[in-house]
């Protein structure tokens, strides 16, 4: 098990805005024109900055071409790259009783501490199937893996409370 998700590292402001736009607009796929409109504007130099950032994000595996042409989808690693310290990711799959148990154990804590839960079915993403097929549930806080197979609620609480003190 890796200690952190593979999407670690510093993200520049333009790249962060691009990756965050998927949540802001609640879209799975965005075209370059939308990215220009919301991130780069109409100034040629700013548009070049968006194109450079998209190319860099695609090379890092944080964005992937979607439907050909100028559409891009944010990968799961792209979502994790901008995950905050209060974001909990639960990697699961349909029919996993350990996943259901972990979710039911963590929900009261998520509500109590004001965290954000992102439940992700690994079977919807071939990269996640390769990464976690025999390991679900996998639980991350931000980009840090905090549990695999079984949830230790006390450990999850400590992780979230430690992040609360840092903020």
ChimeraX commands (.cxc) that place a marker at each C-alpha (Angstrom):
marker #1 position 0.00,0.00,0.00 radius 0.5
marker #1 position 1.35,3.40,-0.93 radius 0.5
marker #1 position 1.50,5.97,1.86 radius 0.5
marker #1 position 0.06,8.68,-0.36 radius 0.5
marker #1 position -1.90,8.83,-3.54 radius 0.5
marker #1 position 0.18,9.26,-6.66 radius 0.5
marker #1 position -1.10,12.78,-7.31 radius 0.5
marker #1 position 1.15,14.43,-4.77 radius 0.5
marker #1 position 3.20,17.51,-5.47 radius 0.5
marker #1 position 2.78,21.23,-5.88 radius 0.5
marker #1 position 0.11,22.50,-8.25 radius 0.5
marker #1 position 0.40,26.01,-9.69 radius 0.5
marker #1 position -2.56,28.41,-9.47 radius 0.5
marker #1 position -3.70,27.99,-13.09 radius 0.5
marker #1 position -3.61,24.20,-12.85 radius 0.5
marker #1 position -5.46,24.29,-9.52 radius 0.5
marker #1 position -8.16,26.50,-11.08 radius 0.5
marker #1 position -8.49,24.11,-14.03 radius 0.5
marker #1 position -8.78,21.04,-11.79 radius 0.5
marker #1 position -11.23,22.81,-9.48 radius 0.5
marker #1 position -13.47,23.93,-12.33 radius 0.5
marker #1 position -14.80,20.38,-12.73 radius 0.5
marker #1 position -16.30,20.58,-9.22 radius 0.5
marker #1 position -17.41,24.19,-9.63 radius 0.5
marker #1 position -19.34,23.41,-12.82 radius 0.5
marker #1 position -20.26,19.87,-11.70 radius 0.5
marker #1 position -19.04,18.41,-14.98 radius 0.5
marker #1 position -17.10,15.27,-15.81 radius 0.5
marker #1 position -15.74,16.67,-19.06 radius 0.5
marker #1 position -14.80,20.21,-20.13 radius 0.5
marker #1 position -13.68,21.62,-23.45 radius 0.5
marker #1 position -10.87,24.11,-23.99 radius 0.5
marker #1 position -13.31,26.92,-24.74 radius 0.5
marker #1 position -14.87,26.50,-21.28 radius 0.5
marker #1 position -11.42,26.45,-19.70 radius 0.5
marker #1 position -10.49,29.63,-21.56 radius 0.5
marker #1 position -13.72,31.32,-20.47 radius 0.5
marker #1 position -13.41,30.47,-16.77 radius 0.5
marker #1 position -9.64,30.29,-16.31 radius 0.5
marker #1 position -7.84,32.10,-19.11 radius 0.5
marker #1 position -10.02,34.81,-20.54 radius 0.5
marker #1 position -9.57,36.10,-24.07 radius 0.5
marker #1 position -6.07,37.52,-23.81 radius 0.5
marker #1 position -3.79,35.39,-26.07 radius 0.5
marker #1 position -1.05,35.11,-23.42 radius 0.5
marker #1 position -3.58,33.87,-20.83 radius 0.5
marker #1 position -4.97,31.36,-23.33 radius 0.5
marker #1 position -1.44,30.08,-23.93 radius 0.5
marker #1 position -1.08,29.68,-20.17 radius 0.5
marker #1 position -4.23,27.56,-20.07 radius 0.5
marker #1 position -3.02,25.43,-22.99 radius 0.5
marker #1 position 0.37,24.95,-21.32 radius 0.5
marker #1 position -1.31,24.00,-18.03 radius 0.5
marker #1 position -3.65,21.53,-19.75 radius 0.5
marker #1 position -0.72,19.91,-21.55 radius 0.5
marker #1 position 1.22,19.67,-18.29 radius 0.5
marker #1 position -1.77,18.23,-16.40 radius 0.5
marker #1 position -2.35,15.67,-19.18 radius 0.5
marker #1 position 1.31,14.66,-19.11 radius 0.5
marker #1 position 1.10,14.21,-15.32 radius 0.5
marker #1 position -2.03,12.06,-15.72 radius 0.5
marker #1 position -4.25,14.56,-13.91 radius 0.5
marker #1 position -6.32,15.26,-17.04 radius 0.5
marker #1 position -7.13,12.89,-19.88 radius 0.5
marker #1 position -8.48,13.52,-23.36 radius 0.5
marker #1 position -12.19,12.80,-23.53 radius 0.5
marker #1 position -14.29,12.28,-26.65 radius 0.5
marker #1 position -11.37,13.37,-28.81 radius 0.5
marker #1 position -10.86,16.91,-29.94 radius 0.5
marker #1 position -10.53,19.53,-27.26 radius 0.5
marker #1 position -12.46,17.87,-24.39 radius 0.5
marker #1 position -10.71,16.78,-21.20 radius 0.5
marker #1 position -11.85,14.88,-18.15 radius 0.5
marker #1 position -10.21,15.14,-14.77 radius 0.5
marker #1 position -8.75,11.85,-13.63 radius 0.5
marker #1 position -9.11,10.56,-10.09 radius 0.5
marker #1 position -5.48,11.55,-9.50 radius 0.5
marker #1 position -6.46,15.03,-10.72 radius 0.5
marker #1 position -9.24,15.19,-8.13 radius 0.5
marker #1 position -6.87,14.04,-5.41 radius 0.5
marker #1 position -4.24,16.60,-6.44 radius 0.5
marker #1 position -6.51,19.37,-5.16 radius 0.5
marker #1 position -8.12,17.42,-2.31 radius 0.5
marker #1 position -8.15,19.33,0.93 radius 0.5
marker #1 position -7.23,17.99,4.34 radius 0.5
marker #1 position -10.94,17.62,5.19 radius 0.5
marker #1 position -11.76,15.61,2.06 radius 0.5
marker #1 position -12.27,11.91,2.70 radius 0.5
marker #1 position -12.20,9.51,-0.24 radius 0.5
marker #1 position -13.77,6.08,0.14 radius 0.5
marker #1 position -12.78,3.70,-2.65 radius 0.5
marker #1 position -15.41,1.01,-2.84 radius 0.5
marker #1 position -17.19,-1.37,-5.17 radius 0.5
marker #1 position -20.71,-2.72,-5.44 radius 0.5
marker #1 position -21.37,-5.69,-3.18 radius 0.5
marker #1 position -18.42,-5.05,-0.86 radius 0.5
marker #1 position -19.65,-5.62,2.69 radius 0.5
marker #1 position -16.46,-4.18,4.20 radius 0.5
marker #1 position -17.03,-1.01,2.16 radius 0.5
marker #1 position -20.59,-0.65,3.44 radius 0.5
marker #1 position -19.40,-1.24,6.99 radius 0.5
marker #1 position -16.65,1.38,6.67 radius 0.5
marker #1 position -19.06,3.92,5.21 radius 0.5
marker #1 position -21.62,3.43,7.97 radius 0.5
marker #1 position -18.89,3.76,10.60 radius 0.5
marker #1 position -17.45,6.96,9.13 radius 0.5
marker #1 position -20.66,8.86,8.30 radius 0.5
marker #1 position -21.34,10.08,11.86 radius 0.5
marker #1 position -17.74,11.31,12.09 radius 0.5
marker #1 position -17.97,13.03,8.70 radius 0.5
marker #1 position -21.06,14.91,9.85 radius 0.5
marker #1 position -19.67,15.71,13.30 radius 0.5
marker #1 position -16.39,17.11,12.02 radius 0.5
marker #1 position -17.73,18.78,8.87 radius 0.5
marker #1 position -15.64,16.70,6.49 radius 0.5
marker #1 position -16.53,16.03,2.85 radius 0.5
marker #1 position -16.98,12.39,1.76 radius 0.5
marker #1 position -16.24,11.36,-1.84 radius 0.5
marker #1 position -17.36,7.80,-2.53 radius 0.5
marker #1 position -15.69,6.35,-5.63 radius 0.5
marker #1 position -16.58,3.00,-7.18 radius 0.5
marker #1 position -13.25,1.63,-8.41 radius 0.5
marker #1 position -14.98,-0.46,-11.07 radius 0.5
marker #1 position -15.78,2.76,-12.99 radius 0.5
marker #1 position -12.06,3.48,-13.56 radius 0.5
marker #1 position -9.60,0.93,-14.95 radius 0.5
marker #1 position -6.65,2.64,-13.23 radius 0.5
marker #1 position -8.39,2.33,-9.87 radius 0.5
marker #1 position -9.24,-1.32,-10.52 radius 0.5
marker #1 position -5.55,-2.00,-11.17 radius 0.5
marker #1 position -4.53,-0.04,-8.09 radius 0.5
marker #1 position -7.10,-1.26,-5.54 radius 0.5
marker #1 position -8.92,-4.34,-6.85 radius 0.5
marker #1 position -8.02,-6.55,-3.86 radius 0.5
marker #1 position -7.81,-3.78,-1.28 radius 0.5
marker #1 position -11.22,-2.09,-0.98 radius 0.5
marker #1 position -12.27,-0.31,1.00 radius 0.5
marker #1 position -9.41,2.17,0.83 radius 0.5
marker #1 position -9.86,5.43,2.72 radius 0.5
marker #1 position -7.87,8.60,2.16 radius 0.5
marker #1 position -7.85,11.87,4.06 radius 0.5
marker #1 position -6.67,14.46,1.57 radius 0.5
marker #1 position -4.08,12.44,-0.34 radius 0.5
marker #1 position -3.00,10.27,2.57 radius 0.5
marker #1 position -4.14,6.64,2.80 radius 0.5
marker #1 position -5.44,6.11,6.34 radius 0.5
marker #1 position -7.19,2.74,6.06 radius 0.5
marker #1 position -7.40,-0.30,3.87 radius 0.5
marker #1 position -9.75,-3.30,4.23 radius 0.5
marker #1 position -11.00,-2.22,7.68 radius 0.5
marker #1 position -11.57,1.23,9.14 radius 0.5
marker #1 position -10.13,2.27,12.48 radius 0.5
marker #1 position -12.56,5.06,13.40 radius 0.5
marker #1 position -10.28,6.40,16.14 radius 0.5
marker #1 position -7.42,6.76,13.65 radius 0.5
marker #1 position -9.70,8.52,11.16 radius 0.5
marker #1 position -10.86,10.89,13.93 radius 0.5
marker #1 position -7.23,11.66,14.87 radius 0.5
marker #1 position -6.36,12.42,11.23 radius 0.5
marker #1 position -9.32,14.75,10.78 radius 0.5
marker #1 position -8.85,16.48,14.13 radius 0.5
marker #1 position -5.12,16.98,13.47 radius 0.5
marker #1 position -6.01,18.67,10.17 radius 0.5
marker #1 position -8.63,20.80,11.93 radius 0.5
marker #1 position -5.94,22.14,14.32 radius 0.5
marker #1 position -3.60,22.97,11.42 radius 0.5
marker #1 position -6.25,25.08,9.65 radius 0.5
marker link #1:1,2 radius 0.2
marker link #1:2,3 radius 0.2
marker link #1:3,4 radius 0.2
marker link #1:4,5 radius 0.2
marker link #1:5,6 radius 0.2
marker link #1:6,7 radius 0.2
marker link #1:7,8 radius 0.2
marker link #1:8,9 radius 0.2
marker link #1:9,10 radius 0.2
marker link #1:10,11 radius 0.2
marker link #1:11,12 radius 0.2
marker link #1:12,13 radius 0.2
marker link #1:13,14 radius 0.2
marker link #1:14,15 radius 0.2
marker link #1:15,16 radius 0.2
marker link #1:16,17 radius 0.2
marker link #1:17,18 radius 0.2
marker link #1:18,19 radius 0.2
marker link #1:19,20 radius 0.2
marker link #1:20,21 radius 0.2
marker link #1:21,22 radius 0.2
marker link #1:22,23 radius 0.2
marker link #1:23,24 radius 0.2
marker link #1:24,25 radius 0.2
marker link #1:25,26 radius 0.2
marker link #1:26,27 radius 0.2
marker link #1:27,28 radius 0.2
marker link #1:28,29 radius 0.2
marker link #1:29,30 radius 0.2
marker link #1:30,31 radius 0.2
marker link #1:31,32 radius 0.2
marker link #1:32,33 radius 0.2
marker link #1:33,34 radius 0.2
marker link #1:34,35 radius 0.2
marker link #1:35,36 radius 0.2
marker link #1:36,37 radius 0.2
marker link #1:37,38 radius 0.2
marker link #1:38,39 radius 0.2
marker link #1:39,40 radius 0.2
marker link #1:40,41 radius 0.2
marker link #1:41,42 radius 0.2
marker link #1:42,43 radius 0.2
marker link #1:43,44 radius 0.2
marker link #1:44,45 radius 0.2
marker link #1:45,46 radius 0.2
marker link #1:46,47 radius 0.2
marker link #1:47,48 radius 0.2
marker link #1:48,49 radius 0.2
marker link #1:49,50 radius 0.2
marker link #1:50,51 radius 0.2
marker link #1:51,52 radius 0.2
marker link #1:52,53 radius 0.2
marker link #1:53,54 radius 0.2
marker link #1:54,55 radius 0.2
marker link #1:55,56 radius 0.2
marker link #1:56,57 radius 0.2
marker link #1:57,58 radius 0.2
marker link #1:58,59 radius 0.2
marker link #1:59,60 radius 0.2
marker link #1:60,61 radius 0.2
marker link #1:61,62 radius 0.2
marker link #1:62,63 radius 0.2
marker link #1:63,64 radius 0.2
marker link #1:64,65 radius 0.2
marker link #1:65,66 radius 0.2
marker link #1:66,67 radius 0.2
marker link #1:67,68 radius 0.2
marker link #1:68,69 radius 0.2
marker link #1:69,70 radius 0.2
marker link #1:70,71 radius 0.2
marker link #1:71,72 radius 0.2
marker link #1:72,73 radius 0.2
marker link #1:73,74 radius 0.2
marker link #1:74,75 radius 0.2
marker link #1:75,76 radius 0.2
marker link #1:76,77 radius 0.2
marker link #1:77,78 radius 0.2
marker link #1:78,79 radius 0.2
marker link #1:79,80 radius 0.2
marker link #1:80,81 radius 0.2
marker link #1:81,82 radius 0.2
marker link #1:82,83 radius 0.2
marker link #1:83,84 radius 0.2
marker link #1:84,85 radius 0.2
marker link #1:85,86 radius 0.2
marker link #1:86,87 radius 0.2
marker link #1:87,88 radius 0.2
marker link #1:88,89 radius 0.2
marker link #1:89,90 radius 0.2
marker link #1:90,91 radius 0.2
marker link #1:91,92 radius 0.2
marker link #1:92,93 radius 0.2
marker link #1:93,94 radius 0.2
marker link #1:94,95 radius 0.2
marker link #1:95,96 radius 0.2
marker link #1:96,97 radius 0.2
marker link #1:97,98 radius 0.2
marker link #1:98,99 radius 0.2
marker link #1:99,100 radius 0.2
marker link #1:100,101 radius 0.2
marker link #1:101,102 radius 0.2
marker link #1:102,103 radius 0.2
marker link #1:103,104 radius 0.2
marker link #1:104,105 radius 0.2
marker link #1:105,106 radius 0.2
marker link #1:106,107 radius 0.2
marker link #1:107,108 radius 0.2
marker link #1:108,109 radius 0.2
marker link #1:109,110 radius 0.2
marker link #1:110,111 radius 0.2
marker link #1:111,112 radius 0.2
marker link #1:112,113 radius 0.2
marker link #1:113,114 radius 0.2
marker link #1:114,115 radius 0.2
marker link #1:115,116 radius 0.2
marker link #1:116,117 radius 0.2
marker link #1:117,118 radius 0.2
marker link #1:118,119 radius 0.2
marker link #1:119,120 radius 0.2
marker link #1:120,121 radius 0.2
marker link #1:121,122 radius 0.2
marker link #1:122,123 radius 0.2
marker link #1:123,124 radius 0.2
marker link #1:124,125 radius 0.2
marker link #1:125,126 radius 0.2
marker link #1:126,127 radius 0.2
marker link #1:127,128 radius 0.2
marker link #1:128,129 radius 0.2
marker link #1:129,130 radius 0.2
marker link #1:130,131 radius 0.2
marker link #1:131,132 radius 0.2
marker link #1:132,133 radius 0.2
marker link #1:133,134 radius 0.2
marker link #1:134,135 radius 0.2
marker link #1:135,136 radius 0.2
marker link #1:136,137 radius 0.2
marker link #1:137,138 radius 0.2
marker link #1:138,139 radius 0.2
marker link #1:139,140 radius 0.2
marker link #1:140,141 radius 0.2
marker link #1:141,142 radius 0.2
marker link #1:142,143 radius 0.2
marker link #1:143,144 radius 0.2
marker link #1:144,145 radius 0.2
marker link #1:145,146 radius 0.2
marker link #1:146,147 radius 0.2
marker link #1:147,148 radius 0.2
marker link #1:148,149 radius 0.2
marker link #1:149,150 radius 0.2
marker link #1:150,151 radius 0.2
marker link #1:151,152 radius 0.2
marker link #1:152,153 radius 0.2
marker link #1:153,154 radius 0.2
marker link #1:154,155 radius 0.2
marker link #1:155,156 radius 0.2
marker link #1:156,157 radius 0.2
marker link #1:157,158 radius 0.2
marker link #1:158,159 radius 0.2
marker link #1:159,160 radius 0.2
marker link #1:160,161 radius 0.2
marker link #1:161,162 radius 0.2
marker link #1:162,163 radius 0.2
marker link #1:163,164 radius 0.2
marker link #1:164,165 radius 0.2
marker link #1:165,166 radius 0.2
marker link #1:166,167 radius 0.2
view
